[in-house]
Amino acid sequence: MAIIGYINFARSGVTAEQISLDGWVNAGSVEDAAIEYNSVADNTPTGISFTFAGYAGFFPGTLGSELAGTGAASWAPAGSLRGGVAAPGGWVGFLRHSGLDNAKLYNIKFTGSIDIPGRVIAFSSDGTSTVKTLECYDSAAELPNNDAAVEFIGLSPTAGVIDIQWKKGLEGSGYLSAVGIEEQTLDPAVTTTDTLQPGESFTLTATNFAAPPVSPVTLTPLDENGEVITGITPITVAVTITGSGPYTATGTMPTLSEAVTAGNSIPFGSTRISLST
């Protein structure tokens, strides 16, 4: 995963609770303001912003949490769980990320804190059909299994925006202390619906490539466990690459006589198909 950045909602004006790590933005006020993320790579603006849409909340003066840096909140450094923004009383507002790429998927994570047991924040990314709950109580000793964070995996933007609804629990408001976002990176994959037969043409689909793949394609025989068979040399076949992602690769398998002449063995059974850039 490619981490984009983090935002810390420390208590307004408490400079001792500011996070100085690259990629962390300290929010001073959330009233109708878009907060832009900085990159963890070089601490420069990313063009991606976070907004409390429809509900501004406030900064309470509450205690810090012992759970920063542990479990699901391992991404939150010490000092990042110091109260934060109070959750609303119902599904009346959105935690909004803007400036996203519609062609990409994103993971978004939240962590919170409060010194009162039973306080939670509920989150939903699908119109409240599925709800994730964050227990905000700050004592690791009292609640050793409390991960203090929730994460949404593989969210797809609409018009560059991802909205996540949120609200407080029945026992009162929990406080959102920090939010982080990362780009979900998928491994390159090459697939086909064709059966690779000697002398016959085939079509491959190459997805998740950061740059156009190039010819040739490599075909590697695998055993019943999906492991590379030793002693058999993989073969390469010239292909023509088209498209702009996903890419299409077309080629023709060598005939048996061509393979023998070239000193190759055509793989049969399970085969790994790979392209390079």
N, C-alpha and C positions, 0 to 999 in steps of 0.2 A: 504494500500500500504506500502511496505517496502522500505523506502528511502535508497539509497546506498550512494550517496555523491554529492558534488558540486565542480565546478571549477570556479575560479574568474580570469578574464582577466583584472586586473587593469593595469594602466600605468606602463611600465617597470621602475623599480627603485624607485617608489613612495611608500615608506614603510608605510606611513600614511594610504594608501588605502588597506593594506593587511587585510584579514578577519581572525580573530583568533578563530572562532567557530569550534567545532569538525565537521569533515566531509567536511570542505572547504579547497581546495588546491589552493594556489596562484601561478598562472602561470607566470614565469618570462620571458620565451621566447617560441615561438611557431614554430620556424624554424625547420621543419622536425623532431619534437620531439613528442613522445607519452607521454601524461600526465596521470599518474595513479591516480585514485580516492582513497581517504581515506574514511573509513567507518564512518558514523555519530554515530555509536554505541560506537566505541572505538578509532577512529582516526588512525586506522592501515590500511595498503594497502589492497585493495580489489581484485587485479588482473585484474580489469577492467580499460581500458585506453581509452583516447580520443586523436584523432589526426586530424589536419587539412590536409586532404589528397588531394594532387594535387594543393593546394593553401595555402600559408603560411600567407598572410596578413601582418599587421603591427600594432604597438601600437601607436595610435594618442594621442596628448595632448589635450583632449577635456574636457568639463565641466561634472560634475556629474549630476545624475538625481534625481528629487524629487519623482519619482515613485517607488523607492525601498520600499518593504514592503507593497505595496498596490495592491489590485485587484489580477490579475493573477500573479503578481510579488511579492506576499506576502512572498514567500520563499527566496527572495533576501534581505539580511540585508543592512542597511545603509552603504554606502561606496562601495557596490558591483557594482554599476552602475557608472563607471568612465571611459567612453570611452571603449576601448577594441580592438577587431580585426576587421579590415575593411572587409566588404563583397566583393566578386569578382564581376566583371562586367557581368558575365554570369554564366550558369550552368557548371562551369569548375572545380569545386572541391567538396569534400564531407566533412561533419562533421561526422567523423567515430568513432564509439564505438566498441572496440574489447575485447575479453576475456569473452564474454557473453555465457550463457547456452542456447543451442538451444531448450531445452524443456520448457523454460520460456518465458514470455512476459514482455516487458519493456515499461515504460513511460519515454519520454525524453522531457525536457523543456528548452527553451532558453529565455533570456532576453537581452535587449540592451539599448544603450543611445546615444544621440548626442544633441548638443544645436542648431541644425538647423532644422526648420520645414520641413516636407515633406520627410525626409529621412527614408527609410524603408529597411527591409531585407525580402526577400521571401525565404521560405523553402518548400521542398517537399520530401516525403519519398517513392514515387511511380513512379519515372520517370517523374515527373513534370505534371502528369495528374491532381493531386490535389495540390493546392498551399496554404500555410498559410503565412500570411503577418504580420510582426512585425513593428509597427510604433515606431520609436526610439526617437522621440522628447521628451525632458526631462521635459517639464513644465506641472505639474499637473494643474496649474491654467489656462493655455491656452487650454489644452485638457483633461478635467476632466474625459472623458470616455476612455482614453487611458489606456489599461491594461498593456502595456509595456512587455508582454510576450506571447509566444505561447507554446503549448504542443501537443505532439504526444502520443496517447494512444494505448497501446496493440500492440506494434511493435514486430515482431518475427525475431530473428537473423537467418542469413544464415552463416554456418561455423563459428559461434561465433561472427559475425559482423553485425552491423546495420549502413548503410550509409544514410545520409540525405543530399540532395543537397541544395545549398543556393546561393543567388546572391543579389546584390544591386538593388534598384529601379531606376526609370528613373531620379529622382532628385539628384542622387548621393548616395554614400555609407552610410549605417548605420553601427553601430559598435556593434558587439557581445560582451556583457559584462560578461555574466555568463551562465553556462550550468549545468543542474542537471539531474540525472537519478535515477529512482526507479524501483524496481521489482513489477510487477503487481501480487498481490496475490488474488486468487479466493476462494470463500467460498466452503467448501466441499459440495458435492451434491450426492444424491443417487437416481437413476432413474431405471425404468423398462418399458419394452414394454409389459409385461405380465399382464393379469387380475388376481388379487389375489383371487382365489376361494378356498373354504373349501376343504381340502384333496388333492389339486393339487400342483405340484412343481412350482417353480418360479426362475427367474434369475434376479439379480440386478447388476447394474454397479455403482461403487463408484469412483468418480473423485475428484481431488484436495485435496486429503488427504496427509498430511505431513508424516504420518506413516500408516502402514497397519491397517485397521479397524478390529475389533474383533466381534465375535458372542456374543450375539444374535442381530437380527435386531428388532427395536421397531416400531410398527404400531399404529399410533394415529389417531382416527377418527376426521374429520374436518367438519364444517358446510359449507353452501353455500358461505360464505364470507371468507373461508379459515381459520377460527378461530377454536381453539381446542374446542371440545364439552365437556362441563363439565358434570360430573356424569357418564361418561363411561371410564373405566380404559383401558389404552393402553395395547396391548398384545405384548409379545416378542416371537420370533420364532428363533430357532437355525439355523445357516447358516454355510456353509463352504466357507472360503475366499481363493481365488487363485489370481494369477497375481502379478504384481509389480507396478501398477499405470498406467492407471486406474485398479482398482481391480474388481474382479467378486465375487459375493456372491450368492450361491445357497442354496435353502431350500425347505421345503414342508409345506404348510399351514395346521394347525390342522383341523380335521373334525369337524362338528358341535357337535357331541357327545363328542369328546375329549375336545372341548372348554367348553361345559357345565360341564363336569366332573371336569375340572380344575377351574371352577368358572369364566370363561372369556366370553366375548362377541366378536365375530369376527366382525371387523369394515366393514361396507358397505359404498359405495359412496366414496367421497374424503378422502384420507388417506395420512398422513405424514409418510414417510419411512425414518428412521434414523439409522445410525451406529455410534459407538463411537470408539476411539482408545485406 
